[in-house]
Amino acid sequence: MRKYITSKSDIMGGVPCIVGTRIPIDVILYRLKEGNTLKDLHKMYPWVGLEKFEGVLEELARKVNKFSYDKTVSQTQTTA
């Protein structure tokens, strides 16, 4: 599975960014919240392929789902 998000201490102080860039993930989420589309983001950052932006969102969704699942399992084990 390809990885689209990275966090390295020597790049942007460890802030999660799109792989191969210095574009923080929180900036991408903020721009989407403002109403921008993935195509808009690609116009803002033309050196980043549209498929990479799509990959970032898919990876974030997987991380959120995993976090929710892990939290549910942890709570279930605590009450069992």
Phi and psi restraints in degrees (value plus and minus 20) as a CYANA .aco file:
   2 ARG   PHI     -93.4   -53.4
   2 ARG   PSI     123.9   163.9
   3 LYS   PHI    -126.2   -86.2
   3 LYS   PSI     110.1   150.1
   4 TYR   PHI    -130.7   -90.7
   4 TYR   PSI     -32.6     7.4
   5 ILE   PHI    -140.0  -100.0
   5 ILE   PSI     115.4   155.4
   6 THR   PHI    -155.4  -115.4
   6 THR   PSI     137.3   177.3
   7 SER   PHI    -161.9  -121.9
   7 SER   PSI      89.2   129.2
   8 LYS   PHI    -148.4  -108.4
   8 LYS   PSI     116.4   156.4
   9 SER   PHI     -80.1   -40.1
   9 SER   PSI     -47.3    -7.3
  10 ASP   PHI    -108.6   -68.6
  10 ASP   PSI     -20.1    19.9
  11 ILE   PHI    -141.7  -101.7
  11 ILE   PSI      95.0   135.0
  12 MET   PHI      35.4    75.4
  12 MET   PSI      11.2    51.2
  13 GLY   PHI      43.7    83.7
  13 GLY   PSI       3.2    43.2
  14 GLY   PHI      71.7   111.7
  14 GLY   PSI     -19.4    20.6
  15 VAL   PHI     -84.4   -44.4
  15 VAL   PSI     113.0   153.0
  16 PRO   PHI     -79.0   -39.0
  16 PRO   PSI     108.8   148.8
  17 CYS   PHI    -152.4  -112.4
  17 CYS   PSI     145.8   185.8
  18 ILE   PHI     -89.2   -49.2
  18 ILE   PSI     112.9   152.9
  19 VAL   PHI     -72.6   -32.6
  19 VAL   PSI     114.1   154.1
  20 GLY   PHI      60.2   100.2
  20 GLY   PSI     -13.2    26.8
  21 THR   PHI    -156.4  -116.4
  21 THR   PSI     158.9   198.9
  22 ARG   PHI    -136.0   -96.0
  22 ARG   PSI       9.5    49.5
  23 ILE   PHI    -111.7   -71.7
  23 ILE   PSI      91.2   131.2
  24 PRO   PHI     -86.7   -46.7
  24 PRO   PSI     123.4   163.4
  25 ILE   PHI     -82.2   -42.2
  25 ILE   PSI     -56.3   -16.3
  26 ASP   PHI     -84.5   -44.5
  26 ASP   PSI     -50.2   -10.2
  27 VAL   PHI     -86.6   -46.6
  27 VAL   PSI     -62.3   -22.3
  28 ILE   PHI     -81.3   -41.3
  28 ILE   PSI     -67.0   -27.0
  29 LEU   PHI     -83.3   -43.3
  29 LEU   PSI     -59.8   -19.8
  30 TYR   PHI     -82.6   -42.6
  30 TYR   PSI     -64.1   -24.1
  31 ARG   PHI     -83.8   -43.8
  31 ARG   PSI     -58.6   -18.6
  32 LEU   PHI     -85.9   -45.9
  32 LEU   PSI     -60.5   -20.5
  33 LYS   PHI     -81.5   -41.5
  33 LYS   PSI     -54.0   -14.0
  34 GLU   PHI     -89.7   -49.7
  34 GLU   PSI     -31.6     8.4
  35 GLY   PHI      89.0   129.0
  35 GLY   PSI     -18.5    21.5
  36 ASN   PHI     -90.7   -50.7
  36 ASN   PSI     129.9   169.9
  37 THR   PHI    -118.2   -78.2
  37 THR   PSI     152.8   192.8
  38 LEU   PHI     -82.7   -42.7
  38 LEU   PSI     -55.0   -15.0
  39 LYS   PHI     -85.0   -45.0
  39 LYS   PSI     -58.0   -18.0
  40 ASP   PHI     -81.6   -41.6
  40 ASP   PSI     -63.6   -23.6
  41 LEU   PHI     -81.4   -41.4
  41 LEU   PSI     -60.9   -20.9
  42 HIS   PHI     -82.8   -42.8
  42 HIS   PSI     -56.1   -16.1
  43 LYS   PHI     -87.8   -47.8
  43 LYS   PSI     -56.4   -16.4
  44 MET   PHI     -90.3   -50.3
  44 MET   PSI     -56.2   -16.2
  45 TYR   PHI    -147.1  -107.1
  45 TYR   PSI      51.8    91.8
  46 PRO   PHI     -83.7   -43.7
  46 PRO   PSI     -37.9     2.1
  47 TRP   PHI     -98.8   -58.8
  47 TRP   PSI     -28.2    11.8
  48 VAL   PHI    -123.8   -83.8
  48 VAL   PSI     101.0   141.0
  49 GLY   PHI     -85.9   -45.9
  49 GLY   PSI     128.9   168.9
  50 LEU   PHI     -76.8   -36.8
  50 LEU   PSI     -58.0   -18.0
  51 GLU   PHI     -84.6   -44.6
  51 GLU   PSI     -47.8    -7.8
  52 LYS   PHI     -91.2   -51.2
  52 LYS   PSI     -60.4   -20.4
  53 PHE   PHI     -82.5   -42.5
  53 PHE   PSI     -61.8   -21.8
  54 GLU   PHI     -81.7   -41.7
  54 GLU   PSI     -61.4   -21.4
  55 GLY   PHI     -83.1   -43.1
  55 GLY   PSI     -58.6   -18.6
  56 VAL   PHI     -79.5   -39.5
  56 VAL   PSI     -67.2   -27.2
  57 LEU   PHI     -85.0   -45.0
  57 LEU   PSI     -59.9   -19.9
  58 GLU   PHI     -83.6   -43.6
  58 GLU   PSI     -62.1   -22.1
  59 GLU   PHI     -85.1   -45.1
  59 GLU   PSI     -61.4   -21.4
  60 LEU   PHI     -81.7   -41.7
  60 LEU   PSI     -62.6   -22.6
  61 ALA   PHI     -81.3   -41.3
  61 ALA   PSI     -62.2   -22.2
  62 ARG   PHI     -82.6   -42.6
  62 ARG   PSI     -61.3   -21.3
  63 LYS   PHI     -85.5   -45.5
  63 LYS   PSI     -60.9   -20.9
  64 VAL   PHI     -85.1   -45.1
  64 VAL   PSI     -65.1   -25.1
  65 ASN   PHI     -81.4   -41.4
  65 ASN   PSI     -62.3   -22.3
  66 LYS   PHI     -84.6   -44.6
  66 LYS   PSI     -62.9   -22.9
  67 PHE   PHI     -81.1   -41.1
  67 PHE   PSI     -65.8   -25.8
  68 SER   PHI     -82.0   -42.0
  68 SER   PSI     -62.9   -22.9
  69 TYR   PHI     -84.3   -44.3
  69 TYR   PSI     -68.2   -28.2
  70 ASP   PHI     -80.3   -40.3
  70 ASP   PSI     -59.4   -19.4
  71 LYS   PHI     -86.1   -46.1
  71 LYS   PSI     -62.5   -22.5
  72 THR   PHI     -83.3   -43.3
  72 THR   PSI     -65.0   -25.0
  73 VAL   PHI     -81.9   -41.9
  73 VAL   PSI     -63.4   -23.4
  74 SER   PHI     -81.8   -41.8
  74 SER   PSI     -63.1   -23.1
  75 GLN   PHI     -87.4   -47.4
  75 GLN   PSI     -57.7   -17.7
  76 THR   PHI     -85.0   -45.0
  76 THR   PSI     -62.2   -22.2
  77 GLN   PHI     -88.0   -48.0
  77 GLN   PSI     -53.4   -13.4
  78 THR   PHI     -88.0   -48.0
  78 THR   PSI     -57.5   -17.5
  79 THR   PHI    -106.7   -66.7
  79 THR   PSI     -30.9     9.1
